[in-house]
Amino acid sequence: PNGAKELGLHVGINGCSLKTEENLAVAASVPMDRLHLETDAPWCGIKKTHAGHRHVRPLQWGEAKKEKWTAELLVKDRCEPAHISQVLQVLAAVRGDSEDALARAAFQNSARVFRLS
């Protein structure tokens, strides 16, 4: 991320970006106006073995193995779009930002990059 702003680059962070303490430090250093949140669903969820997992709160939906899936549940061990909230939780914690402020900034960044605003 160092130099990303000078080069006009933006950085997307997903669960795989939050595996190690070094990853967390790098993610925390991304300038707020260049930051995007993503899931890379169906892969790249935040696993219990990831350094960032200690900042994750449970989702409001239950999980089931894919063979027992129903519409009210997430598929166990599959990253879903709903998991973007967990990427936000980890990133806000390691940066020391409020989740609301970080979510708002990331949304505005994505809207600007994709010319949605």
DSSP file (Angstrom, degrees, kcal/mol; ACC not computed):
  #  RESIDUE AA STRUCTURE BP1 BP2  ACC     N-H-->O    O-->H-N    N-H-->O    O-->H-N    TCO  KAPPA ALPHA  PHI   PSI    X-CA   Y-CA   Z-CA
    1    1 A P    >>        0   0    0      0, 0.0     3,-2.5     0, 0.0     4,-0.6   0.000 360.0 360.0 360.0 -24.9    0.0    0.0    0.0
    2    2 A N  T 34  +     0   0    0      1,-0.3    28,-0.1     2,-0.1    27,-0.0  -0.469 360.0  12.5 -62.0 124.2    2.9    2.4    0.4
    3    3 A G  T 3> S+     0   0    0     -2,-0.3     4,-1.8     6,-0.0    -1,-0.3   0.292  94.7 114.2  91.2 -10.2    2.9    4.4   -2.7
    4    4 A A  H <>>S+     0   0    0     -3,-2.5     5,-2.8     1,-0.2     4,-0.6   0.909  77.8  48.8 -59.9 -42.3   -0.5    3.2   -3.8
    5    5 A K  H ><5S+     0   0    0     -4,-0.6     3,-1.1     1,-0.2    -1,-0.2   0.921 109.6  51.2 -64.6 -43.8   -2.0    6.7   -3.4
    6    6 A E  H 345S+     0   0    0      1,-0.3    -1,-0.2     2,-0.1    -2,-0.2   0.832 113.0  46.6 -63.2 -31.6    0.8    8.3   -5.4
    7    7 A L  H 3<5S-     0   0    0     -4,-1.8    -1,-0.3     2,-0.1    -2,-0.2   0.501 115.0-116.6 -87.2  -4.7    0.3    5.8   -8.2
    8    8 A G  T <<5 +     0   0    0     -3,-1.1    -3,-0.2    -4,-0.6     2,-0.2   0.682  64.1 150.1  77.8  18.0   -3.5    6.2   -8.1
    9    9 A L      < -     0   0    0     -5,-2.8     2,-0.3    -6,-0.2    -1,-0.2  -0.487  35.2-151.4 -85.6 154.0   -4.1    2.6   -7.0
   10   10 A H        -     0   0    0     -2,-0.2     2,-0.5    20,-0.0    25,-0.2  -0.876  10.2-143.0-117.4 155.0   -6.9    1.3   -4.9
   11   11 A V  E     -a   35   0A   0     23,-3.1    25,-2.2    -2,-0.3     2,-0.4  -0.979   4.5-155.7-127.4 124.9   -6.7   -1.8   -2.7
   12   12 A G  E     -a   36   0A   0     -2,-0.5     2,-0.5    23,-0.2    25,-0.2  -0.833  10.8-156.9 -97.1 134.8   -9.4   -4.4   -2.1
   13   13 A I  E     +a   37   0A   0     23,-2.6    25,-2.4    -2,-0.4     2,-0.2  -0.941  18.0 165.9-114.9 130.5   -9.3   -6.4    1.1
   14   14 A N    >   -     0   0    0     -2,-0.5     3,-1.2    23,-0.2     4,-0.2  -0.708  54.5 -82.6-128.2-176.7  -11.0   -9.8    1.5
   15   15 A G  G >  S+     0   0    0     29,-0.8     3,-1.7    24,-0.3    30,-0.2   0.852 126.6  56.7 -58.9 -37.6  -10.7  -12.6    4.1
   16   16 A C  G >  S+     0   0    0     28,-0.5     3,-0.8     1,-0.3    -1,-0.3   0.738  98.5  63.0 -66.5 -21.4   -7.6  -14.1    2.5
   17   17 A S  G <  S+     0   0    0     -3,-1.2    -1,-0.3     1,-0.2    10,-0.2   0.497  99.5  56.1 -77.7  -3.1   -6.0  -10.7    3.0
   18   18 A L  G <  S+     0   0    0     -3,-1.7    34,-1.9    -4,-0.2    -1,-0.2  -0.040  71.7 109.0-122.0  29.6   -6.3  -11.1    6.7
   19   19 A K  S <  S+     0   0    0     -3,-0.8    32,-3.4    31,-0.2     2,-0.2   0.893  75.9  32.1 -76.6 -42.6   -4.5  -14.4    7.4
   20   20 A T  S  > S-     0   0    0     30,-0.2     4,-2.3    31,-0.1     5,-0.1  -0.691  80.6-110.9-118.2 165.2   -1.3  -13.3    9.2
   21   21 A E  H  > S+     0   0    0     -2,-0.2     4,-2.2     1,-0.2     5,-0.2   0.890 121.6  53.4 -59.9 -38.7   -0.3  -10.5   11.5
   22   22 A E  H  > S+     0   0    0      1,-0.2     4,-2.3     2,-0.2    -1,-0.2   0.914 107.1  51.5 -62.5 -42.4    1.8   -9.1    8.7
   23   23 A N  H  > S+     0   0    0      1,-0.2     4,-2.9     2,-0.2    -2,-0.2   0.909 108.6  51.6 -58.9 -42.5   -1.3   -9.1    6.5
   24   24 A L  H  X S+     0   0    0     -4,-2.3     4,-2.3     1,-0.2    -1,-0.2   0.908 109.1  49.9 -62.4 -41.8   -3.2   -7.2    9.1
   25   25 A A  H  X S+     0   0    0     -4,-2.2     4,-0.9     2,-0.2    -1,-0.2   0.905 112.7  46.7 -63.7 -41.5   -0.5   -4.6    9.4
   26   26 A V  H >< S+     0   0    0     -4,-2.3     3,-0.9     1,-0.2     4,-0.5   0.937 112.3  49.7 -65.9 -46.2   -0.5   -4.1    5.6
   27   27 A A  H >< S+     0   0    0     -4,-2.9     3,-1.1     1,-0.3    -2,-0.2   0.886 108.1  54.7 -60.0 -38.4   -4.3   -3.9    5.5
   28   28 A A  H 3< S+     0   0    0     -4,-2.3    -1,-0.3     1,-0.2    -2,-0.2   0.738 103.5  57.1 -67.2 -22.1   -4.3   -1.4    8.3
   29   29 A S  T << S+     0   0    0     -4,-0.9    -1,-0.2    -3,-0.9    -2,-0.2   0.523  75.6 113.4 -89.7  -5.2   -1.9    0.9    6.3
   30   30 A V  S <  S-     0   0    0     -3,-1.1     5,-0.1    -4,-0.5   -28,-0.1  -0.506  79.6-107.6 -67.4 128.1   -4.1    1.2    3.2
   31   31 A P    >   -     0   0    0      0, 0.0     3,-2.3     0, 0.0     4,-0.3  -0.305  23.4-124.5 -57.7 137.9   -5.2    4.9    2.9
   32   32 A M  G >  S+     0   0    0      1,-0.3     3,-0.9     2,-0.2    77,-0.1   0.818 109.7  55.7 -54.8 -35.1   -8.9    5.2    3.8
   33   33 A D  G 3  S+     0   0    0      1,-0.2    -1,-0.3    75,-0.0    -3,-0.0   0.416 110.7  45.3 -82.5   4.7   -9.6    6.9    0.5
   34   34 A R  G <  S+     0   0    0     -3,-2.3   -23,-3.1   -24,-0.1     2,-0.3   0.255  89.4 112.8-122.8   7.9   -8.2    3.9   -1.5
   35   35 A L  E <   +a   11   0A   0     -3,-0.9     2,-0.3    -4,-0.3    74,-0.2  -0.668  37.3 178.4 -96.6 137.0   -9.8    1.1    0.5
   36   36 A H  E     -a   12   0A   0    -25,-2.2   -23,-2.6    -2,-0.3     2,-0.4  -0.977  18.8-140.2-131.6 146.8  -12.4   -1.3   -0.8
   37   37 A L  E     +a   13   0A   0     -2,-0.3     2,-0.3   -25,-0.2   -23,-0.2  -0.875  30.1 159.3-107.0 139.8  -14.0   -4.3    1.0
   38   38 A E        -     0   0    0    -25,-2.4   -23,-0.2    -2,-0.4    49,-0.0  -0.952  35.1-152.1-150.5 168.7  -14.7   -7.6   -0.8
   39   39 A T        -     0   0    0     -2,-0.3   -24,-0.3   -25,-0.2   -23,-0.2   0.669  22.4-144.7-113.5 -27.7  -15.4  -11.2   -0.1
   40   40 A D    >   -     0   0    0      1,-0.2     3,-2.0   -26,-0.1    39,-0.1   0.858  46.1-134.0  54.6  36.1  -14.1  -13.1   -3.2
   41   41 A A  T 3  S+     0   0    0      1,-0.3    -1,-0.2     3,-0.1    39,-0.1  -0.309  79.5  29.8 -56.4 140.4  -17.1  -15.4   -2.6
   42   42 A P  T 3  S+     0   0    0      0, 0.0    37,-2.0     0, 0.0    -1,-0.3  -0.966 127.2  35.8 -94.1   9.5  -17.2  -18.4   -2.6
   43   43 A W  S <  S+     0   0    0     -3,-2.0   -28,-0.2    35,-0.2   -27,-0.1  -0.599  90.1  54.4-112.1 175.6  -13.6  -18.5   -1.4
   44   44 A C        +     0   0    0     -2,-0.2   -29,-0.8     1,-0.2   -28,-0.5   0.807  62.6 159.8  73.0  34.2  -11.4  -16.4    0.9
   45   45 A G        -     0   0    0     -3,-0.2     2,-0.8   -30,-0.2    -1,-0.2  -0.347  52.6 -94.9 -73.9 167.1  -13.5  -16.4    4.0
   46   46 A I        -     0   0    0     37,-0.1     2,-0.1    -2,-0.1   -30,-0.1  -0.781  47.3-156.5 -87.6 111.6  -11.9  -15.6    7.4
   47   47 A K    >   -     0   0    0     -2,-0.8     3,-1.7   -32,-0.2     6,-0.3  -0.427  28.6-109.9 -86.5 161.0  -11.0  -19.0    8.9
   48   48 A K  T 3  S+     0   0    0      1,-0.3    -1,-0.1    -2,-0.1     6,-0.1   0.739 119.0  58.1 -61.4 -23.1  -10.5  -19.7   12.6
   49   49 A T  T 3  S+     0   0    0      4,-0.1    -1,-0.3     3,-0.0     2,-0.2   0.551  85.2 102.5 -85.0  -8.0   -6.7  -20.1   11.9
   50   50 A H  S X  S-     0   0    0     -3,-1.7     3,-1.4     1,-0.1     4,-0.3  -0.506  77.5-128.2 -78.3 144.2   -6.4  -16.5   10.5
   51   51 A A  G >  S+     0   0    0    -32,-3.4     3,-0.8     1,-0.3   -32,-0.2   0.845 108.9  56.0 -57.9 -35.5   -4.9  -13.8   12.6
   52   52 A G  G >  S+     0   0    0    -34,-1.9     3,-2.1     1,-0.2    -1,-0.3   0.624  81.5  89.0 -74.3 -12.7   -7.9  -11.6   11.9
   53   53 A H  G X  S+     0   0    0     -3,-1.4     3,-1.9    -6,-0.3    -1,-0.2   0.785  72.3  70.9 -59.5 -28.4  -10.4  -14.1   13.2
   54   54 A R  G <  S+     0   0    0     -3,-0.8    -1,-0.3    -4,-0.3    -2,-0.1   0.676  98.5  50.6 -63.8 -14.8  -10.2  -12.8   16.8
   55   55 A H  G <  S+     0   0    0     -3,-2.1     2,-0.3    -4,-0.1    -1,-0.3   0.414  88.4 107.9 -99.9   0.1  -12.1   -9.7   15.6
   56   56 A V    <   -     0   0    0     -3,-1.9    30,-0.1    -4,-0.2    31,-0.0  -0.617  51.9-157.9 -87.8 134.8  -14.9  -11.5   13.9
   57   57 A R        -     0   0    0     -2,-0.3    32,-0.1    28,-0.1    -2,-0.1  -0.817  34.9 -94.6-101.6 150.0  -18.5  -11.6   15.4
   58   58 A P        -     0   0    0      0, 0.0     2,-0.1     0, 0.0    -1,-0.1  -0.263  40.3-114.7 -61.3 149.0  -20.8  -14.4   14.3
   59   59 A L        -     0   0    0      2,-0.2    24,-0.0     1,-0.1    23,-0.0  -0.379  22.1-115.7 -76.5 164.0  -23.2  -13.8   11.5
   60   60 A Q  S    S+     0   0    0     -2,-0.1     2,-0.3     2,-0.0    -1,-0.1   0.591  94.4  75.8 -78.8  -9.5  -27.0  -13.7   12.2
   61   61 A W  S    S-     0   0    0      1,-0.1    -2,-0.2    12,-0.0    12,-0.1  -0.778  78.9-126.6-103.8 147.5  -27.5  -16.7   10.0
   62   62 A G        -     0   0    0     10,-0.5    12,-2.7    -2,-0.3     2,-0.3  -0.247  22.5-128.9 -78.4 175.2  -26.8  -20.3   10.8
   63   63 A E  E     +b   74   0B   0     10,-0.2     2,-0.3    -2,-0.0    12,-0.2  -0.929  22.2 179.1-127.6 152.2  -24.6  -22.6    8.7
   64   64 A A  E     -b   75   0B   0     10,-2.1    12,-2.8    -2,-0.3     5,-0.1  -0.989  39.8 -92.6-146.3 151.8  -25.2  -26.1    7.4
   65   65 A K    >   -     0   0    0     -2,-0.3     3,-2.1    10,-0.2     4,-0.3  -0.302  48.2-106.7 -58.1 151.6  -23.1  -28.5    5.2
   66   66 A K  G >  S+     0   0    0      1,-0.3     3,-0.9    10,-0.3    -1,-0.1   0.794 120.0  59.7 -58.1 -28.8  -24.1  -28.1    1.6
   67   67 A E  G 3  S+     0   0    0      1,-0.2    -1,-0.3     0, 0.0    -2,-0.1   0.745 113.6  37.3 -69.7 -21.6  -26.0  -31.4    1.6
   68   68 A K  G <  S+     0   0    0     -3,-2.1    -1,-0.2     2,-0.1    -2,-0.2   0.195  87.9 139.4-113.5  13.7  -28.3  -30.0    4.3
   69   69 A W    <   -     0   0    0     -3,-0.9     2,-0.3    -4,-0.3     6,-0.1  -0.263  25.5-179.6 -63.1 143.1  -28.5  -26.4    3.1
   70   70 A T    >   -     0   0    0      4,-0.1     3,-2.0    -6,-0.0    -6,-0.1  -0.893  44.9 -98.0-133.1 167.5  -31.9  -24.6    3.3
   71   71 A A  T 3  S+     0   0    0     -2,-0.3    -2,-0.1     1,-0.3     0, 0.0   0.702 120.3  57.8 -61.7 -21.2  -32.7  -21.0    2.2
   72   72 A E  T 3  S+     0   0    0      2,-0.1   -10,-0.5   -11,-0.0    -1,-0.3   0.520 103.0  66.5 -85.7  -4.6  -32.4  -19.7    5.8
   73   73 A L  S <  S-     0   0    0     -3,-2.0     2,-0.3   -12,-0.1   -10,-0.2  -0.745  73.6-126.8-119.1 160.0  -28.8  -20.9    6.2
   74   74 A L  E     -b   63   0B   0    -12,-2.7   -10,-2.1    -2,-0.3     2,-0.5  -0.718  40.1-102.4 -94.3 155.1  -25.3  -20.2    4.8
   75   75 A V  E >   -b   64   0B   0     -2,-0.3     3,-1.8   -12,-0.2   -10,-0.2  -0.690  44.3-109.8 -80.1 125.8  -23.3  -23.1    3.4
   76   76 A K  T 3  S+     0   0    0    -12,-2.8   -10,-0.3    -2,-0.5     3,-0.1  -0.282  97.3   8.0 -59.1 135.6  -20.7  -24.1    6.0
   77   77 A D  T 3  S+     0   0    0      1,-0.2     2,-0.5   -12,-0.1    -1,-0.3   0.625 102.4 113.4  67.1  16.7  -17.1  -23.2    5.0
   78   78 A R    <   -     0   0    0     -3,-1.8     2,-0.4   -35,-0.1    -1,-0.2  -0.979  68.4-127.2-117.2 130.5  -18.2  -21.2    2.0
   79   79 A C        -     0   0    0    -37,-2.0   -40,-0.1    -2,-0.5   -34,-0.0  -0.616  31.6-171.5 -75.2 125.7  -17.6  -17.5    1.9
   80   80 A E    >   -     0   0    0     -2,-0.4     3,-2.2   -39,-0.1     4,-0.2  -0.747  40.0-103.0-112.8 161.0  -20.9  -15.7    1.1
   81   81 A P  G >  S+     0   0    0      0, 0.0     3,-1.8     0, 0.0     4,-0.2   0.817 118.8  68.3 -53.5 -29.9  -21.5  -12.0    0.3
   82   82 A A  G >  S+     0   0    0      1,-0.3     3,-1.3     2,-0.1     4,-0.3   0.741  84.2  72.5 -61.6 -22.1  -22.8  -11.7    3.9
   83   83 A H  G X>  +     0   0    0     -3,-2.2     4,-1.4     1,-0.3     3,-1.0   0.551  69.6  88.5 -72.5  -6.4  -19.3  -12.3    5.1
   84   84 A I  H <> S+     0   0    0     -3,-1.8     4,-2.2     1,-0.3    -1,-0.3   0.825  80.0  63.3 -60.9 -27.9  -18.3   -8.8    3.9
   85   85 A S  H <> S+     0   0    0     -3,-1.3     4,-2.1     1,-0.2    -1,-0.3   0.846 100.4  51.6 -64.2 -31.9  -19.4   -7.6    7.4
   86   86 A Q  H <> S+     0   0    0     -3,-1.0     4,-2.3    -4,-0.3     5,-0.2   0.863 106.2  52.7 -73.6 -35.3  -16.6   -9.8    8.9
   87   87 A V  H  X S+     0   0    0     -4,-1.4     4,-2.5     1,-0.2     5,-0.2   0.930 111.0  49.2 -60.9 -44.1  -14.0   -8.3    6.6
   88   88 A L  H  X S+     0   0    0     -4,-2.2     4,-2.8     1,-0.2     5,-0.3   0.916 108.8  52.5 -59.4 -45.5  -15.2   -4.9    7.8
   89   89 A Q  H  X S+     0   0    0     -4,-2.1     4,-2.0     2,-0.2    -2,-0.2   0.926 112.9  43.2 -59.1 -47.5  -15.0   -6.0   11.5
   90   90 A V  H  X S+     0   0    0     -4,-2.3     4,-2.5     2,-0.2     5,-0.2   0.947 115.8  47.5 -64.5 -49.0  -11.4   -7.1   11.2
   91   91 A L  H  X S+     0   0    0     -4,-2.5     4,-1.8     1,-0.2     6,-0.3   0.906 111.8  49.4 -63.2 -42.6  -10.3   -4.1    9.2
   92   92 A A  H  X>S+     0   0    0     -4,-2.8     4,-1.6    -5,-0.2     5,-1.6   0.909 112.0  50.3 -62.0 -41.1  -12.0   -1.6   11.5
   93   93 A A  H  <5S+     0   0    0     -4,-2.0    -2,-0.2    -5,-0.3    -1,-0.2   0.925 112.8  43.8 -64.6 -45.6  -10.4   -3.3   14.6
   94   94 A V  H  <5S+     0   0    0     -4,-2.5    -1,-0.2     1,-0.2    -2,-0.2   0.771 118.8  44.3 -75.4 -23.1   -6.8   -3.4   13.2
   95   95 A R  H  <5S-     0   0    0     -4,-1.8    -1,-0.2    -5,-0.2    -2,-0.2   0.688 105.5-125.5 -88.4 -20.3   -7.1    0.2   11.9
   96   96 A G  T  <5 +     0   0    0     -4,-1.6     2,-0.2     1,-0.3    -3,-0.2   0.737  65.7 134.4  78.3  22.7   -8.8    1.6   15.1
   97   97 A D      < -     0   0    0     -5,-1.6    -1,-0.3    -6,-0.3     2,-0.2  -0.660  62.9-103.9 -99.8 157.5  -11.6    3.0   12.9
   98   98 A S     >  -     0   0    0     -2,-0.2     4,-2.3     1,-0.1     5,-0.2  -0.553  27.0-126.1 -74.2 148.4  -15.3    2.8   13.7
   99   99 A E  H  > S+     0   0    0      1,-0.2     4,-2.8    -2,-0.2     5,-0.2   0.893 109.8  53.4 -62.3 -38.9  -17.1    0.2   11.5
  100  100 A D  H  > S+     0   0    0      2,-0.2     4,-2.4     1,-0.2    -1,-0.2   0.937 110.4  45.4 -62.2 -47.2  -19.6    2.8   10.4
  101  101 A A  H  > S+     0   0    0      1,-0.2     4,-2.3     2,-0.2    -1,-0.2   0.909 115.7  46.8 -64.1 -41.9  -16.9    5.3    9.2
  102  102 A L  H  X S+     0   0    0     -4,-2.3     4,-2.7     2,-0.2     5,-0.2   0.914 112.5  49.0 -67.6 -42.9  -14.9    2.6    7.4
  103  103 A A  H  X S+     0   0    0     -4,-2.8     4,-2.5    -5,-0.2    -2,-0.2   0.917 112.2  49.2 -62.0 -42.9  -18.0    1.1    5.7
  104  104 A R  H  X S+     0   0    0     -4,-2.4     4,-2.5    -5,-0.2    -2,-0.2   0.924 113.0  46.7 -62.7 -45.1  -19.1    4.6    4.6
  105  105 A A  H  X S+     0   0    0     -4,-2.3     4,-2.6     2,-0.2    -2,-0.2   0.927 113.0  48.3 -64.3 -45.4  -15.6    5.3    3.2
  106  106 A A  H  X S+     0   0    0     -4,-2.7     4,-2.4     2,-0.2    -1,-0.2   0.902 112.4  49.4 -63.4 -40.5  -15.3    2.0    1.4
  107  107 A F  H  X S+     0   0    0     -4,-2.5     4,-2.7    -5,-0.2    -1,-0.2   0.938 112.2  47.6 -62.7 -46.3  -18.7    2.4   -0.1
  108  108 A Q  H  X S+     0   0    0     -4,-2.5     4,-2.3     1,-0.2    -2,-0.2   0.889 111.1  52.0 -63.0 -39.0  -17.9    5.9   -1.3
  109  109 A N  H  X S+     0   0    0     -4,-2.6     4,-2.8     2,-0.2    -1,-0.2   0.937 112.1  45.1 -61.5 -46.9  -14.6    4.7   -2.7
  110  110 A S  H  X S+     0   0    0     -4,-2.4     4,-2.6     1,-0.2    -2,-0.2   0.896 112.1  51.6 -66.1 -40.3  -16.3    1.9   -4.7
  111  111 A A  H  <>S+     0   0    0     -4,-2.7     5,-3.5    -5,-0.2     6,-0.8   0.900 113.2  46.2 -61.8 -39.7  -19.1    4.2   -5.9
  112  112 A R  H ><5S+     0   0    0     -4,-2.3     3,-1.1     3,-0.2    -2,-0.2   0.938 113.4  47.4 -67.6 -47.5  -16.4    6.7   -7.1
  113  113 A V  H 3<5S+     0   0    0     -4,-2.8    -2,-0.2     1,-0.3    -1,-0.2   0.902 118.9  39.7 -62.9 -41.7  -14.2    4.1   -8.8
  114  114 A F  T 3<5S-     0   0    0     -4,-2.6    -1,-0.3    -5,-0.2    -2,-0.2   0.297 111.9-120.6 -93.6  11.6  -17.2    2.5  -10.6
  115  115 A R  T < 5 +     0   0    0     -3,-1.1    -3,-0.2     1,-0.1    -4,-0.1   0.893  67.7 138.3  53.2  48.7  -18.7    5.9  -11.3
  116  116 A L      <       0   0    0     -5,-3.5    -4,-0.2    -6,-0.2    -1,-0.1   0.431 360.0 360.0 -99.4  -2.8  -21.9    5.1   -9.4
  117  117 A S              0   0    0     -6,-0.8    -5,-0.1    -9,-0.1    -1,-0.1   0.369 360.0 360.0-131.4 360.0  -22.2    8.5   -7.8
